[in-house]
Amino acid sequence: MKEDLIADLWTVIVEHIPEKQRSGVASDFVNTLLDHGIKDTVLESLQGIDPYLDDAIEYVIDGEEIEEDNDDYDSYDDEE
């Protein structure tokens, strides 16, 4: 799926979603894209379209780093 098509889909959809629900829908949208094999580089190219989509993309891209940090934190807890 091309980046411009994904961007257009999001732009059309987000206009019909109440603002208080946009964050959750953005997360679901990004996860669905990943489930269908969309690469991280494609997700990164979608940044700048919408702040809710940006947050969802950043969370997914940085998610691996957060998990690694949590592993370090868990190890620290075990040492106490």
N, CA, C and O of each residue as an XYZ file, in Angstrom:
320
protein
N       0.849     -1.174      0.000
C       0.000      0.000      0.000
C       0.895      1.238      0.000
O       1.857      1.315      0.764
N       0.587      2.162     -0.823
C       1.405      3.362     -0.936
C       1.156      4.312      0.237
O       0.062      4.371      0.798
N       2.203      5.047      0.581
C       2.119      5.983      1.691
C       1.024      7.019      1.484
O       0.307      7.368      2.422
N       0.896      7.511      0.248
C      -0.104      8.555      0.005
C      -1.528      8.027      0.168
O      -2.414      8.765      0.598
N      -1.755      6.759     -0.169
C      -3.079      6.164      0.018
C      -3.388      6.007      1.508
O      -4.500      6.296      1.948
N      -2.412      5.552      2.273
C      -2.602      5.404      3.716
C      -2.877      6.770      4.338
O      -3.769      6.904      5.176
N      -2.118      7.776      3.933
C      -2.319      9.131      4.451
C      -3.712      9.646      4.111
O      -4.374     10.245      4.958
N      -4.157      9.419      2.893
C      -5.494      9.854      2.486
C      -6.577      9.137      3.289
O      -7.557      9.757      3.701
N      -6.406      7.839      3.511
C      -7.372      7.086      4.315
C      -7.481      7.676      5.719
O      -8.581      7.902      6.222
N      -6.341      7.919      6.338
C      -6.360      8.473      7.690
C      -7.031      9.850      7.704
O      -7.845     10.132      8.583
N      -6.701     10.689      6.756
C      -7.259     12.042      6.702
C      -8.776     12.015      6.572
O      -9.467     12.813      7.205
N      -9.294     11.108      5.763
C     -10.739     10.989      5.590
C     -11.388     10.444      6.865
O     -12.421     10.947      7.304
N     -10.788      9.434      7.442
C     -11.356      8.777      8.613
C     -11.346      9.696      9.838
O     -12.348      9.796     10.546
N     -10.233     10.359     10.086
C     -10.066     11.123     11.322
C     -11.072     12.268     11.427
O     -11.421     12.679     12.534
N     -11.534     12.778     10.316
C     -12.513     13.864     10.338
C     -13.853     13.418     10.928
O     -14.647     14.256     11.355
N     -14.107     12.124     10.955
C     -15.382     11.593     11.432
C     -15.286     10.996     12.835
O     -16.233     10.374     13.316
N     -14.149     11.186     13.484
C     -13.916     10.614     14.808
C     -13.884     11.754     15.830
O     -13.163     12.734     15.643
N     -14.659     11.629     16.903
C     -14.595     12.646     17.955
C     -13.164     12.779     18.476
O     -12.447     11.785     18.596
N     -12.760     13.989     18.778
C     -11.375     14.248     19.149
C     -10.915     13.422     20.349
O      -9.759     13.000     20.394
N     -11.786     13.185     21.310
C     -11.369     12.433     22.494
C     -11.098     10.958     22.198
O     -10.511     10.265     23.028
N     -11.514     10.471     21.033
C     -11.286      9.073     20.666
C     -10.177      8.906     19.622
O      -9.828      7.779     19.271
N      -9.639      9.979     19.139
C      -8.657      9.908     18.045
C      -7.362      9.208     18.434
O      -6.764      8.519     17.608
N      -6.931      9.368     19.642
C      -5.682      8.725     20.062
C      -5.799      7.203     19.990
O      -4.916      6.532     19.454
N      -6.878      6.670     20.524
C      -7.091      5.219     20.496
C      -7.266      4.682     19.091
O      -6.754      3.615     18.753
N      -7.997      5.433     18.270
C      -8.207      4.999     16.883
C      -6.888      5.052     16.112
O      -6.620      4.185     15.279
N      -6.071      6.057     16.384
C      -4.767      6.155     15.720
C      -3.897      4.956     16.070
O      -3.224      4.398     15.203
N      -3.910      4.562     17.330
C      -3.139      3.385     17.751
C      -3.641      2.125     17.055
O      -2.849      1.314     16.576
N      -4.948      1.969     17.002
C      -5.522      0.806     16.315
C      -5.178      0.815     14.831
O      -4.888     -0.232     14.253
N      -5.209      1.985     14.217
C      -4.899      2.137     12.794
C      -3.461      1.707     12.519
O      -3.201      0.939     11.593
N      -2.534      2.206     13.325
C      -1.114      1.875     13.150
C      -0.883      0.384     13.383
O      -0.148     -0.253     12.628
N      -1.500     -0.174     14.418
C      -1.339     -1.613     14.680
C      -1.905     -2.456     13.542
O      -1.343     -3.493     13.191
N      -3.011     -2.010     12.971
C      -3.594     -2.734     11.835
C      -2.657     -2.684     10.634
O      -2.486     -3.680      9.932
N      -2.055     -1.528     10.401
C      -1.089     -1.423      9.303
C       0.070     -2.393      9.513
O       0.498     -3.072      8.580
N       0.568     -2.449     10.735
C       1.666     -3.375     11.042
C       1.237     -4.825     10.857
O       1.997     -5.641     10.334
N       0.028     -5.143     11.285
C      -0.491     -6.501     11.127
C      -0.560     -6.922      9.666
O      -0.493     -8.110      9.349
N      -0.695     -5.941      8.779
C      -0.794     -6.226      7.348
C       0.542     -6.036      6.623
O       0.587     -5.953      5.396
N       1.620     -5.969      7.395
C       2.956     -5.977      6.806
C       3.523     -4.633      6.393
O       4.530     -4.581      5.687
N       2.901     -3.549      6.818
C       3.449     -2.230      6.492
C       4.727     -2.039      7.304
O       4.735     -2.271      8.513
N       5.790     -1.624      6.653
C       7.098     -1.492      7.292
C       7.197     -0.207      8.114
O       6.468      0.759      7.889
N       8.125     -0.230      9.076
C       8.366      0.940      9.920
C       8.736      2.167      9.098
O       8.351      3.284      9.441
N       9.479      1.966      8.017
C       9.884      3.107      7.185
C       8.675      3.784      6.551
O       8.656      5.004      6.386
N       7.671      2.995      6.197
C       6.439      3.569      5.646
C       5.717      4.344      6.734
O       5.215      5.441      6.489
N       5.662      3.780      7.937
C       5.027      4.491      9.046
C       5.727      5.809      9.325
O       5.075      6.828      9.550
N       7.042      5.790      9.310
C       7.803      7.014      9.556
C       7.488      8.083      8.516
O       7.468      9.272      8.833
N       7.244      7.667      7.286
C       6.936      8.638      6.234
C       5.560      9.270      6.413
O       5.257     10.285      5.784
N       4.725      8.677      7.267
C       3.388      9.217      7.528
C       3.387     10.289      8.614
O       2.371     10.946      8.838
N       4.506     10.464      9.278
C       4.558     11.467     10.339
C       4.387     12.864      9.759
O       4.886     13.180      8.679
N       3.670     13.684     10.509
C       3.420     15.052     10.095
C       2.028     15.268      9.526
O       1.638     16.399      9.238
N       1.278     14.181      9.364
C      -0.072     14.272      8.813
C      -1.061     14.715      9.885
O      -1.929     15.554      9.644
N      -0.911     14.131     11.078
C      -1.857     14.364     12.160
C      -1.140     14.104     13.481
O      -0.407     13.121     13.587
N      -1.326     14.947     14.486
C      -0.602     14.744     15.748
C      -0.958     13.426     16.452
O      -0.100     12.829     17.102
N      -2.195     12.971     16.334
C      -2.579     11.706     16.959
C      -1.899     10.528     16.261
O      -1.453      9.582     16.910
N      -1.829     10.596     14.963
C      -1.140      9.556     14.198
C       0.350      9.591     14.499
O       0.982      8.542     14.621
N       0.911     10.779     14.617
C       2.326     10.919     14.965
C       2.637     10.232     16.294
O       3.609      9.484     16.407
N       1.800     10.495     17.295
C       2.024      9.880     18.609
C       1.954      8.359     18.535
O       2.770      7.666     19.144
N       0.991      7.847     17.797
C       0.840      6.391     17.662
C       2.047      5.784     16.952
O       2.529      4.722     17.349
N       2.534      6.440     15.919
C       3.692      5.950     15.179
C       4.938      5.993     16.059
O       5.710      5.034     16.092
N       5.133      7.091     16.765
C       6.295      7.211     17.642
C       6.273      6.136     18.725
O       7.312      5.568     19.061
N       5.105      5.860     19.262
C       4.982      4.830     20.296
C       5.392      3.461     19.755
O       6.099      2.708     20.424
N       4.942      3.146     18.539
C       5.268      1.853     17.933
C       6.752      1.769     17.613
O       7.389      0.754     17.893
N       7.306      2.820     17.033
C       8.716      2.808     16.639
C       9.613      2.761     17.865
O      10.615      2.045     17.873
N       9.265      3.516     18.902
C      10.078      3.553     20.115
C       9.738      2.431     21.078
O      10.411      2.274     22.097
N       8.720      1.654     20.786
C       8.259      0.600     21.679
C       9.329     -0.403     22.033
O       9.413     -0.835     23.182
N      10.156     -0.788     21.064
C      11.214     -1.756     21.334
C      12.209     -1.182     22.324
O      12.689     -1.893     23.207
N      12.527      0.106     22.186
C      13.459      0.727     23.108
C      12.872      0.794     24.508
O      13.587      0.604     25.492
N      11.577      1.063     24.605
C      10.922      1.120     25.905
C      10.965     -0.248     26.568
O      11.218     -0.342     27.769
N      10.721     -1.314     25.802
C      10.772     -2.659     26.360
C      12.169     -2.987     26.863
O      12.318     -3.613     27.912
N      13.192     -2.572     26.127
C      14.555     -2.817     26.562
C      14.830     -2.075     27.855
O      15.456     -2.617     28.766
N      14.359     -0.817     27.939
C      14.545     -0.044     29.158
C      13.833     -0.711     30.326
O      14.353     -0.725     31.442
N      12.652     -1.262     30.081
C      11.906     -1.950     31.133
C      12.662     -3.175     31.619
O      12.637     -3.485     32.810
N      13.337     -3.878     30.707
C      14.123     -5.029     31.110
C      15.231     -4.613     32.067
O      15.489     -5.290     33.061
N      15.885     -3.496     31.762
C      16.923     -2.990     32.642
C      16.331     -2.613     33.992
O      16.928     -2.876     35.035
N      15.166     -2.003     33.968
C      14.505     -1.591     35.198
C      14.120     -2.811     36.029
O      14.284     -2.811     37.249
N      13.604     -3.860     35.366
C      13.242     -5.074     36.075
C      14.475     -5.700     36.739
O      14.394     -6.204     37.859
N      15.584     -5.664     36.059
C      16.806     -6.219     36.609
C      17.220     -5.438     37.847
O      17.699     -6.017     38.822
N      17.038     -4.139     37.808
C      17.380     -3.293     38.940
C      16.500     -3.647     40.142
O      16.983     -3.709     41.273
N      15.207     -3.880     39.891
C      14.302     -4.246     40.963
C      14.710     -5.561     41.612
O      14.592     -5.722     42.827
N      15.191     -6.501     40.802
C      15.575     -7.804     41.315
C      16.783     -7.716     42.235
O      16.950     -8.538     43.135
N      17.634     -6.701     42.000
C      18.853     -6.574     42.782
C      18.576     -6.025     44.171
O      19.392     -6.210     45.074
N      17.457     -5.360     44.365
C      17.188     -4.740     45.667
C      16.854     -5.743     46.729
O      16.605     -5.368     47.875
